[in-house]
Amino acid sequence: MKQDIKKLLGLQSVWIDSWEILDTEINVGIRSPRTSCMCPHCTKSTKKVHSYKFRRIKHSIWQERTVVLNFKQRRFYCRKCNKAFTEYVFGISRRNTTENFRSILLKNMSRASLRYTMDNSKVSSSTLYEILNENHFFHLISSSYSHFQ
């Protein structure tokens, strides 16, 4: 069943610990499958876990419910350079939304008003404006790049 949920949500780089279906959202507990991580400062591999950080990341919308990833992210401690750092998991950035959720919001904004999208998706106006600016900047870069070819 967990493999089916991973395929359905496109989460191949993480392990699924749990899931719960509520009235307004679907909570999916995820974590990284790795046991060690490379220090970004000195590039030494370490297994020493410094602490855990729990993050709620909006991933998609399924049957009018928001799919929320409850990510148990680890902070590792490097014994060589004595620095703590957060693990990187492919597909999950530092934002509170995934690329998939941002593309869904962009499609919703093209069909409806910002207020409607904001109320139905339960995101702030600053998040919507950030997505619009990011998309506008991407189109400016790609269109200016195509002129040079």
C-alpha atoms as an extended CHARMM CRD file, in Angstrom:
* protein
*
       149  EXT
         1         1  MET       CA              0.0000000000        0.0000000000        0.0000000000  PROA      1               0.0000000000
         2         2  LYS       CA              2.8400000000        2.4070000000        0.8470000000  PROA      2               0.0000000000
         3         3  GLN       CA              4.3970000000        1.7850000000       -2.5630000000  PROA      3               0.0000000000
         4         4  ASP       CA              1.0930000000        2.6750000000       -4.2260000000  PROA      4               0.0000000000
         5         5  ILE       CA              0.9040000000        5.9550000000       -2.3010000000  PROA      5               0.0000000000
         6         6  LYS       CA              4.5150000000        6.7510000000       -3.2780000000  PROA      6               0.0000000000
         7         7  LYS       CA              3.6930000000        6.2060000000       -6.9610000000  PROA      7               0.0000000000
         8         8  LEU       CA              0.4080000000        8.1150000000       -6.7380000000  PROA      8               0.0000000000
         9         9  LEU       CA              2.0810000000       11.1620000000       -5.1660000000  PROA      9               0.0000000000
        10        10  GLY       CA              5.3620000000       10.8770000000       -7.0910000000  PROA      10              0.0000000000
        11        11  LEU       CA              7.4660000000       10.5320000000       -3.9410000000  PROA      11              0.0000000000
        12        12  GLN       CA             10.1130000000        8.0360000000       -5.0050000000  PROA      12              0.0000000000
        13        13  SER       CA             12.9850000000        9.5210000000       -2.9630000000  PROA      13              0.0000000000
        14        14  VAL       CA             11.3810000000        9.1840000000        0.5020000000  PROA      14              0.0000000000
        15        15  TRP       CA              9.9280000000        6.5680000000        2.8220000000  PROA      15              0.0000000000
        16        16  ILE       CA              6.2930000000        6.7830000000        3.8640000000  PROA      16              0.0000000000
        17        17  ASP       CA              5.7590000000        6.1110000000        7.5600000000  PROA      17              0.0000000000
        18        18  SER       CA              2.0370000000        6.8200000000        7.9080000000  PROA      18              0.0000000000
        19        19  TRP       CA             -1.0040000000        8.3860000000        6.2930000000  PROA      19              0.0000000000
        20        20  GLU       CA             -4.2930000000        9.6950000000        7.6040000000  PROA      20              0.0000000000
        21        21  ILE       CA             -7.3650000000       10.8560000000        5.6790000000  PROA      21              0.0000000000
        22        22  LEU       CA             -9.2410000000       13.7150000000        7.3470000000  PROA      22              0.0000000000
        23        23  ASP       CA            -12.2060000000       15.8500000000        6.2470000000  PROA      23              0.0000000000
        24        24  THR       CA            -10.1540000000       18.6500000000        4.6750000000  PROA      24              0.0000000000
        25        25  GLU       CA             -6.6860000000       17.1390000000        4.2120000000  PROA      25              0.0000000000
        26        26  ILE       CA             -4.6820000000       13.9810000000        3.7550000000  PROA      26              0.0000000000
        27        27  ASN       CA             -1.6230000000       13.7480000000        6.0030000000  PROA      27              0.0000000000
        28        28  VAL       CA              1.2910000000       11.6380000000        4.7880000000  PROA      28              0.0000000000
        29        29  GLY       CA              4.2420000000       11.0740000000        7.1400000000  PROA      29              0.0000000000
        30        30  ILE       CA              7.5420000000       10.9000000000        5.2310000000  PROA      30              0.0000000000
        31        31  ARG       CA             11.2690000000       10.6960000000        5.9840000000  PROA      31              0.0000000000
        32        32  SER       CA             14.5180000000       10.2000000000        4.1580000000  PROA      32              0.0000000000
        33        33  PRO       CA             15.7220000000        6.6090000000        3.6180000000  PROA      33              0.0000000000
        34        34  ARG       CA             19.4120000000        7.5060000000        4.0310000000  PROA      34              0.0000000000
        35        35  THR       CA             21.3120000000        6.7290000000        7.2220000000  PROA      35              0.0000000000
        36        36  SER       CA             24.1650000000        9.1560000000        6.6030000000  PROA      36              0.0000000000
        37        37  CYS       CA             24.5990000000       12.5340000000        4.9790000000  PROA      37              0.0000000000
        38        38  MET       CA             27.4910000000       14.4760000000        3.4610000000  PROA      38              0.0000000000
        39        39  CYS       CA             28.5020000000       17.6970000000        5.1870000000  PROA      39              0.0000000000
        40        40  PRO       CA             28.1020000000       20.6770000000        2.8090000000  PROA      40              0.0000000000
        41        41  HSD       CA             30.9990000000       22.4760000000        4.5180000000  PROA      41              0.0000000000
        42        42  CYS       CA             33.7770000000       19.8650000000        4.4510000000  PROA      42              0.0000000000
        43        43  THR       CA             32.1770000000       17.0550000000        2.3240000000  PROA      43              0.0000000000
        44        44  LYS       CA             32.7770000000       14.3960000000        5.0060000000  PROA      44              0.0000000000
        45        45  SER       CA             30.0390000000       11.7920000000        5.4840000000  PROA      45              0.0000000000
        46        46  THR       CA             28.4260000000       11.6710000000        8.9160000000  PROA      46              0.0000000000
        47        47  LYS       CA             25.8130000000        9.5530000000       10.6950000000  PROA      47              0.0000000000
        48        48  LYS       CA             25.5560000000       11.7020000000       13.8240000000  PROA      48              0.0000000000
        49        49  VAL       CA             22.0080000000       13.0900000000       14.0860000000  PROA      49              0.0000000000
        50        50  HSD       CA             21.9760000000       16.4540000000       15.8640000000  PROA      50              0.0000000000
        51        51  SER       CA             18.1930000000       16.9940000000       16.0010000000  PROA      51              0.0000000000
        52        52  TYR       CA             14.9220000000       16.5690000000       14.1420000000  PROA      52              0.0000000000
        53        53  LYS       CA             12.8060000000       19.2150000000       12.4870000000  PROA      53              0.0000000000
        54        54  PHE       CA              9.1500000000       18.5290000000       11.6840000000  PROA      54              0.0000000000
        55        55  ARG       CA              7.8140000000       20.3140000000        8.5930000000  PROA      55              0.0000000000
        56        56  ARG       CA              4.3350000000       20.4690000000        7.0450000000  PROA      56              0.0000000000
        57        57  ILE       CA              4.6320000000       20.7480000000        3.2650000000  PROA      57              0.0000000000
        58        58  LYS       CA              1.6180000000       21.1330000000        0.9750000000  PROA      58              0.0000000000
        59        59  HSD       CA              2.0650000000       18.7130000000       -1.9080000000  PROA      59              0.0000000000
        60        60  SER       CA             -1.1340000000       18.4880000000       -3.9830000000  PROA      60              0.0000000000
        61        61  ILE       CA             -4.9080000000       18.5210000000       -3.9660000000  PROA      61              0.0000000000
        62        62  TRP       CA             -6.7830000000       15.2370000000       -4.2750000000  PROA      62              0.0000000000
        63        63  GLN       CA            -10.5870000000       14.9870000000       -4.2210000000  PROA      63              0.0000000000
        64        64  GLU       CA            -10.8850000000       18.5070000000       -2.7610000000  PROA      64              0.0000000000
        65        65  ARG       CA             -8.4730000000       17.6230000000        0.0670000000  PROA      65              0.0000000000
        66        66  THR       CA             -5.0190000000       19.1170000000        0.4750000000  PROA      66              0.0000000000
        67        67  VAL       CA             -2.2850000000       16.4880000000        0.5990000000  PROA      67              0.0000000000
        68        68  VAL       CA              0.1350000000       17.5390000000        3.3430000000  PROA      68              0.0000000000
        69        69  LEU       CA              3.5360000000       15.9040000000        3.7680000000  PROA      69              0.0000000000
        70        70  ASN       CA              4.5890000000       15.6850000000        7.4150000000  PROA      70              0.0000000000
        71        71  PHE       CA              8.3310000000       15.5660000000        6.8670000000  PROA      71              0.0000000000
        72        72  LYS       CA             10.6070000000       14.4150000000        9.6740000000  PROA      72              0.0000000000
        73        73  GLN       CA             13.7640000000       16.1740000000        8.5490000000  PROA      73              0.0000000000
        74        74  ARG       CA             17.0490000000       15.4830000000       10.3100000000  PROA      74              0.0000000000
        75        75  ARG       CA             19.8100000000       17.8870000000       11.2210000000  PROA      75              0.0000000000
        76        76  PHE       CA             23.1830000000       16.1830000000       11.1940000000  PROA      76              0.0000000000
        77        77  TYR       CA             26.3350000000       17.1310000000       13.1020000000  PROA      77              0.0000000000
        78        78  CYS       CA             29.7370000000       16.9350000000       11.4430000000  PROA      78              0.0000000000
        79        79  ARG       CA             32.4700000000       15.9390000000       13.8760000000  PROA      79              0.0000000000
        80        80  LYS       CA             35.2280000000       17.0650000000       11.5180000000  PROA      80              0.0000000000
        81        81  CYS       CA             34.2000000000       20.7360000000       11.1320000000  PROA      81              0.0000000000
        82        82  ASN       CA             31.8950000000       20.8850000000       14.2170000000  PROA      82              0.0000000000
        83        83  LYS       CA             28.8940000000       22.2760000000       12.3150000000  PROA      83              0.0000000000
        84        84  ALA       CA             25.2630000000       21.2380000000       12.1730000000  PROA      84              0.0000000000
        85        85  PHE       CA             23.4260000000       21.0860000000        8.8430000000  PROA      85              0.0000000000
        86        86  THR       CA             20.0460000000       20.0080000000        7.4850000000  PROA      86              0.0000000000
        87        87  GLU       CA             19.7580000000       17.0020000000        5.1940000000  PROA      87              0.0000000000
        88        88  TYR       CA             18.7170000000       17.5190000000        1.5780000000  PROA      88              0.0000000000
        89        89  VAL       CA             15.9940000000       15.3430000000        0.0600000000  PROA      89              0.0000000000
        90        90  PHE       CA             15.4310000000       15.4240000000       -3.6940000000  PROA      90              0.0000000000
        91        91  GLY       CA             12.1180000000       17.0330000000       -4.6160000000  PROA      91              0.0000000000
        92        92  ILE       CA             11.6540000000       18.8490000000       -1.3110000000  PROA      92              0.0000000000
        93        93  SER       CA             13.0270000000       22.3710000000       -1.1000000000  PROA      93              0.0000000000
        94        94  ARG       CA             13.1350000000       24.8140000000        1.7990000000  PROA      94              0.0000000000
        95        95  ARG       CA              9.6670000000       26.0900000000        0.9220000000  PROA      95              0.0000000000
        96        96  ASN       CA              6.4370000000       24.9580000000        2.5570000000  PROA      96              0.0000000000
        97        97  THR       CA              5.0280000000       23.8280000000       -0.7940000000  PROA      97              0.0000000000
        98        98  THR       CA              6.3130000000       21.3970000000       -3.4080000000  PROA      98              0.0000000000
        99        99  GLU       CA              6.7670000000       22.2100000000       -7.0970000000  PROA      99              0.0000000000
       100       100  ASN       CA              3.6870000000       20.1110000000       -7.8080000000  PROA      100             0.0000000000
       101       101  PHE       CA              1.4920000000       22.1980000000       -5.4670000000  PROA      101             0.0000000000
       102       102  ARG       CA              2.8390000000       25.4610000000       -6.9190000000  PROA      102             0.0000000000
       103       103  SER       CA              1.9340000000       24.3220000000      -10.4550000000  PROA      103             0.0000000000
       104       104  ILE       CA             -1.5990000000       23.4450000000       -9.2700000000  PROA      104             0.0000000000
       105       105  LEU       CA             -1.9310000000       26.9210000000       -7.7240000000  PROA      105             0.0000000000
       106       106  LEU       CA             -0.6930000000       28.5270000000      -10.9390000000  PROA      106             0.0000000000
       107       107  LYS       CA             -3.3500000000       26.6790000000      -12.9560000000  PROA      107             0.0000000000
       108       108  ASN       CA             -6.0240000000       27.6950000000      -10.4520000000  PROA      108             0.0000000000
       109       109  MET       CA             -4.9360000000       31.3450000000      -10.6290000000  PROA      109             0.0000000000
       110       110  SER       CA             -5.1980000000       31.3020000000      -14.4140000000  PROA      110             0.0000000000
       111       111  ARG       CA             -8.8490000000       30.1580000000      -14.1390000000  PROA      111             0.0000000000
       112       112  ALA       CA            -10.0490000000       32.0890000000      -11.0790000000  PROA      112             0.0000000000
       113       113  SER       CA             -9.2770000000       35.1200000000       -8.9580000000  PROA      113             0.0000000000
       114       114  LEU       CA             -6.4570000000       35.2890000000       -6.4310000000  PROA      114             0.0000000000
       115       115  ARG       CA             -8.9520000000       35.5270000000       -3.5650000000  PROA      115             0.0000000000
       116       116  TYR       CA            -10.7820000000       32.3740000000       -4.6900000000  PROA      116             0.0000000000
       117       117  THR       CA             -7.5110000000       30.4710000000       -5.0760000000  PROA      117             0.0000000000
       118       118  MET       CA             -6.2830000000       31.7520000000       -1.7160000000  PROA      118             0.0000000000
       119       119  ASP       CA             -9.4590000000       30.6980000000        0.1070000000  PROA      119             0.0000000000
       120       120  ASN       CA             -9.7790000000       27.2640000000       -1.5200000000  PROA      120             0.0000000000
       121       121  SER       CA             -6.0990000000       26.3230000000       -1.2310000000  PROA      121             0.0000000000
       122       122  LYS       CA             -5.5880000000       27.8290000000        2.2360000000  PROA      122             0.0000000000
       123       123  VAL       CA             -2.4260000000       29.6960000000        1.2420000000  PROA      123             0.0000000000
       124       124  SER       CA             -1.4590000000       33.2950000000        1.8720000000  PROA      124             0.0000000000
       125       125  SER       CA             -1.4910000000       36.0600000000       -0.6980000000  PROA      125             0.0000000000
       126       126  SER       CA              2.2930000000       36.3950000000       -0.3760000000  PROA      126             0.0000000000
       127       127  THR       CA              2.6740000000       32.7410000000       -1.4310000000  PROA      127             0.0000000000
       128       128  LEU       CA              0.5200000000       33.3300000000       -4.5150000000  PROA      128             0.0000000000
       129       129  TYR       CA              2.4380000000       36.4850000000       -5.4520000000  PROA      129             0.0000000000
       130       130  GLU       CA              5.7270000000       34.6370000000       -4.9970000000  PROA      130             0.0000000000
       131       131  ILE       CA              4.5390000000       31.8970000000       -7.3840000000  PROA      131             0.0000000000
       132       132  LEU       CA              3.3830000000       34.4790000000       -9.9290000000  PROA      132             0.0000000000
       133       133  ASN       CA              6.7020000000       36.3670000000       -9.7580000000  PROA      133             0.0000000000
       134       134  GLU       CA              8.6870000000       33.1440000000      -10.0110000000  PROA      134             0.0000000000
       135       135  ASN       CA              6.6990000000       32.0560000000      -13.0760000000  PROA      135             0.0000000000
       136       136  HSD       CA              6.9490000000       35.5030000000      -14.6880000000  PROA      136             0.0000000000
       137       137  PHE       CA             10.7250000000       35.5750000000      -14.1200000000  PROA      137             0.0000000000
       138       138  PHE       CA             11.0750000000       32.0810000000      -15.6350000000  PROA      138             0.0000000000
       139       139  HSD       CA              9.1650000000       33.1460000000      -18.7600000000  PROA      139             0.0000000000
       140       140  LEU       CA             11.3010000000       36.2990000000      -19.1020000000  PROA      140             0.0000000000
       141       141  ILE       CA             14.5000000000       34.2590000000      -18.9090000000  PROA      141             0.0000000000
       142       142  SER       CA             13.2890000000       31.5970000000      -21.3450000000  PROA      142             0.0000000000
       143       143  SER       CA             11.9830000000       34.1380000000      -23.8670000000  PROA      143             0.0000000000
       144       144  SER       CA             15.1800000000       36.2060000000      -23.7580000000  PROA      144             0.0000000000
       145       145  TYR       CA             17.2470000000       33.0330000000      -24.1410000000  PROA      145             0.0000000000
       146       146  SER       CA             15.2880000000       32.0110000000      -27.2400000000  PROA      146             0.0000000000
       147       147  HSD       CA             16.2090000000       35.3400000000      -28.9240000000  PROA      147             0.0000000000
       148       148  PHE       CA             19.9070000000       34.4500000000      -28.7850000000  PROA      148             0.0000000000
       149       149  GLN       CA             19.5200000000       31.1420000000      -30.5730000000  PROA      149             0.0000000000
